[in-house]
């Protein structure tokens, strides 16, 4: 089973190598803050090291777990402070660029940055958002620091803290990858003895998705799993990728292809965005498994198109949209006794699916029927109903 | 060729005489739920959760693969309950296909294989008969079938079998009870 989770969860879970203890730090990691374009009115920046620790301790209260500055010995406190300072400098710093808009240190001639109410980290996975002029404000905000790198840096901070608290000998855990999930992104942290292969917070030459964190007697390597697309564009971040869980590359491509395809339509875009907001999860299924949705989880088979009763073929991507709409709308599933089957399906087919299908050149339908056509290799594959010409019975 | 012509003529004659041909008799016999219940060794009851939504209306395959499955054999005490619940459900060939999502199913088997299967939809209103499918044919089935099947599942949650698909939804607490 492969999963794609459009999750807003900021839960952080760390699990030791083989069945070790699980530490949950819900609400601790707030990756969205440094990307929030409304930060100027908010309490941004939210996290200093002390606040960091306070939040963790608050979360750990009653669990027996504790965390303090003294526990951060594996990353010298001064070094961490330097890192945070570098990270936050461009937020607090004096404007170095001109500009007439609210974001005065961003030279935005079209006066369109930042992206208003759009949180780039929320919607940046949509190509339509990436095409907006203000999108590149995000690049500026991160000052060419790969956000994925930032997350790994946070992970190293946390990982080192947990190791320091674990009462384990570093020799015992050498080369043993520990799995962490930070804001839905799987991250692996491994302790090594000996000389570090690079400077602190540098990336491995052999793997740009792995960073090195040095310590006095060895070093950590921290990498994301699966590797993010930042290898191709170190300043870009695919906002779908960070929330992948157990996703294989083929599934990821299919999901991205479907999203890009649907994103060409405004209504479909709204459904996608609503699904993200509601924390809808998408589980990619394979073989002859059907598309389905239950309780906010969509089961999507990228190879399954549907032949409609009019003979047209609806694409797997449109099937994804249909199921996402089920997850978004809270209409009753009361049977209607008509060809649509129930109230929600009638609404979705008439008010969403057919509207988007017509715009994207896909066939529409007037019922909830059809037969699966499995084995598609293109999630956008669709066919119009056969042209019967003047043939009449 | 001659044999086919003879069969066609025989069928026509029987039809004129008001006698159903052997094939139709067999179909009618297979539609007899009560008879199948008397000789079946085991049954599988399927209930497709109303929480599950689909791109297209669920069909029998959907009901079997994604419905909660309750398995019962003749030797179990629950068999008598199943007989009482569904034994008198009316079933008849549909004059024309009806609308309705198939959400419940009943499959009766003996050691040789499937004897009888029926799927039904949930009534939209107070209609006495709803859409059904039995022996791969469109039928009308008593609206009470859905309630009878669902009720059986609710009374015997311990008969729910292992969840093999992530979307197979069974009510909370379903599943085999621990031994002892």
Interface residues (C-beta under 8 A of the other chain):
Chain A: X1 X283 X285 X289 X290 X291 X292 X293 X294 X295 X297 X299 X306 X314 X319 X322 X323 X326 X333 X334 X335 X336 X337 X338 X339 X341 X342 X344 X345 X368 X369 X370 X371 X372
Chain B: X49 X50 X51 X52 X53 X54 X55 X56 X57 X62 X65 X66 X99 X100 X101 X121 X122 X123 X124 X125 X127 X165 X166 X167 X169
